[in-house]
Amino acid sequence: MSQEHRVLFNSAGVMYPPVEQVKKDGFDLQFGINVIGAHFLLTKFLLLRLIETAKSSTDGKARVMNTSSMGHTFVAGIDLDMIRDGPKRLNAGTANELDSLSKFGNVVFAHEFHRRYADQGIVSVSLHPGNLQTDLQRHIPKFEAILTKNLLYPALMGALTELHAGTTPEGTNLGGKHLIPWASVGEARKKHTLKKPAVLSCGSSLRTPLRAFSDAAS
């Protein structure tokens, strides 16, 4: 958070690690770090401070910026059997798909957090920072690295969108929105489902997927 405790930037994460890598609690490494650890649990830990900050700030707001990516559009929901260690994840999962699931989770969390706490001054935003040249690409195949090298932007440009949403006066009106490069309002994927065979399903709501993995994390 900033020194004034008014902005939380949730941007830590990993990308495309080997599929067999999981956290000690059994979650897929990407989902466990990118969603549950670096976004959900950290924000939950700081929630009371964020609410108190909003009450005392001049604009009555505290902001939470949740970094996702365009990868969230490559999946249609959260499959609980894919984010936990098990046969389905190992047999059917790819590093790309698991990354997309985690980015979808970031969007779900950002929008649900705004729904729950907007009336207490919390501005929660999801955003795609851009296709950037960073060390996150260290796990991608060499041929893919060669093909995409000239399509990536300098890493510094990745800060533009989140700084716009997190620091400008206009950013206080972006709660519940999904931003795209560069500092523009875009659209998150509309179709949201939770996949757990014969147990859970939902339509267009963002709420059920969030409750599913937040309950699993508790």
VENKA-V855354 format. One record per residue. RES is the residue in three letters. SS is DSSP state (h for helix, s for strand, l for the rest). OMEGA is omega in whole degrees, 0 to 359 (* if undefined). D_LAST is the distance of its C-alpha to the last C-alpha in Angstrom with 2 decimals. Layout:
RES_SS_OMEGA_D_LAST, RES_SS_OMEGA_D_LAST
This chain:
MET_l_177_23.52, SER_l_180_27.24, GLN_l_178_29.11, GLU_l_176_29.25, HIS_l_182_25.47, ARG_l_182_26.18, VAL_s_174_24.85, LEU_s_178_21.70, PHE_s_176_22.40, ASN_s_184_19.47, SER_l_180_21.62, ALA_l_178_20.52, GLY_l_176_20.17, VAL_l_181_21.86, MET_l_173_24.03, TYR_l_173_25.43, PRO_l_177_24.57, PRO_l_186_25.65, VAL_l_184_23.74, GLU_l_181_23.24, GLN_l_178_21.14, VAL_s_174_17.42, LYS_l_182_14.83, LYS_l_180_14.37, ASP_l_175_10.99, GLY_l_178_13.10, PHE_s_171_12.49, ASP_s_186_15.81, LEU_h_182_16.92, GLN_h_180_17.81, PHE_h_181_14.77, GLY_h_179_12.48, ILE_h_188_14.77, ASN_h_185_16.26, VAL_h_189_13.40, ILE_h_183_9.89, GLY_h_189_11.46, ALA_h_180_14.75, HIS_h_189_14.07, PHE_h_185_10.70, LEU_h_179_9.32, LEU_h_181_12.98, THR_h_178_13.83, LYS_h_179_11.11, PHE_h_183_12.42, LEU_l_188_15.90, LEU_h_183_15.65, LEU_h_178_17.80, ARG_h_178_20.27, LEU_h_180_20.62, ILE_h_179_21.38, GLU_h_178_23.82, THR_h_179_25.41, ALA_h_180_26.03, LYS_h_185_27.74, SER_h_183_30.02, SER_l_183_30.84, THR_l_180_34.19, ASP_l_178_32.87, GLY_l_185_29.97, LYS_l_165_27.47, ALA_s_189_24.74, ARG_s_177_23.98, VAL_s_181_21.09, MET_s_184_22.49, ASN_s_182_20.34, THR_s_175_22.32, SER_s_172_22.36, SER_l_176_25.58, MET_h_179_28.02, GLY_h_181_26.25, HIS_h_181_23.87, THR_h_184_26.99, PHE_h_176_27.39, VAL_l_183_24.69, ALA_l_180_24.39, GLY_s_182_20.72, ILE_s_177_17.49, ASP_s_184_18.01, LEU_h_179_14.89, ASP_h_179_17.27, MET_h_181_18.23, ILE_h_173_15.03, ARG_s_180_14.17, ASP_l_180_16.90, GLY_l_184_19.53, PRO_h_183_23.15, LYS_h_181_22.89, ARG_h_182_21.32, LEU_h_184_23.93, ASN_h_186_26.81, ALA_h_187_26.39, GLY_l_170_24.41, THR_l_180_26.25, ALA_h_179_25.21, ASN_h_181_26.43, GLU_h_180_24.48, LEU_h_174_21.19, ASP_h_180_21.99, SER_h_177_22.73, LEU_h_180_19.44, SER_h_179_17.68, LYS_h_173_20.24, PHE_h_178_19.78, GLY_h_178_16.06, ASN_h_179_17.30, VAL_h_178_19.63, VAL_h_182_17.21, PHE_h_183_14.93, ALA_h_183_18.12, HIS_h_178_19.70, GLU_h_178_16.89, PHE_h_177_16.37, HIS_h_181_20.12, ARG_h_184_20.24, ARG_h_191_17.93, TYR_h_179_19.46, ALA_h_182_22.95, ASP_h_175_24.55, GLN_h_174_23.41, GLY_l_181_25.08, ILE_s_175_22.39, VAL_s_182_23.93, SER_s_186_21.48, VAL_s_167_23.26, SER_s_183_22.75, LEU_s_171_25.60, HIS_s_186_27.43, PRO_l_184_29.09, GLY_l_176_31.81, ASN_l_194_32.75, LEU_s_176_33.07, GLN_s_180_34.65, THR_l_179_32.08, ASP_h_177_30.98, LEU_h_182_28.15, GLN_h_187_30.91, ARG_h_182_31.50, HIS_h_184_30.08, ILE_l_180_32.01, PRO_l_184_35.19, LYS_h_181_38.38, PHE_h_178_40.12, GLU_h_178_37.31, ALA_h_179_37.45, ILE_h_182_41.20, LEU_h_186_40.96, THR_h_186_38.46, LYS_h_184_39.80, ASN_h_179_42.12, LEU_h_184_39.61, LEU_l_180_37.19, TYR_s_177_37.47, PRO_s_185_37.43, ALA_h_182_34.02, LEU_h_180_35.07, MET_h_179_35.38, GLY_h_180_31.65, ALA_h_187_31.31, LEU_h_185_33.64, THR_h_181_31.36, GLU_h_176_28.44, LEU_h_177_30.98, HIS_h_181_32.72, ALA_h_186_29.66, GLY_h_188_28.41, THR_h_183_31.74, THR_l_176_34.39, PRO_h_181_35.22, GLU_h_183_34.81, GLY_h_180_31.16, THR_h_181_30.28, ASN_h_186_31.23, LEU_l_181_29.01, GLY_l_181_25.74, GLY_l_181_24.28, LYS_l_173_26.75, HIS_s_184_26.64, LEU_s_179_29.09, ILE_s_178_31.19, PRO_l_350_33.75, TRP_l_180_35.42, ALA_l_178_33.97, SER_s_176_34.48, VAL_s_179_32.53, GLY_s_179_31.78, GLU_l_172_29.98, ALA_l_180_26.64, ARG_l_186_26.76, LYS_l_185_27.27, LYS_l_182_26.15, HIS_l_178_22.45, THR_s_174_21.25, LEU_s_185_18.32, LYS_s_171_19.66, LYS_s_191_18.64, PRO_l_173_21.98, ALA_l_182_23.05, VAL_l_187_19.67, LEU_s_171_18.65, SER_l_178_20.85, CYS_l_181_21.58, GLY_l_187_24.38, SER_l_185_24.53, SER_l_175_21.53, LEU_l_194_18.90, ARG_h_184_16.43, THR_h_178_15.45, PRO_h_181_14.45, LEU_h_181_12.16, ARG_h_181_10.39, ALA_h_183_10.29, PHE_h_175_8.69, SER_h_175_6.32, ASP_h_180_5.27, ALA_h_182_5.59, ALA_h_185_3.79, SER_l_*_0.00
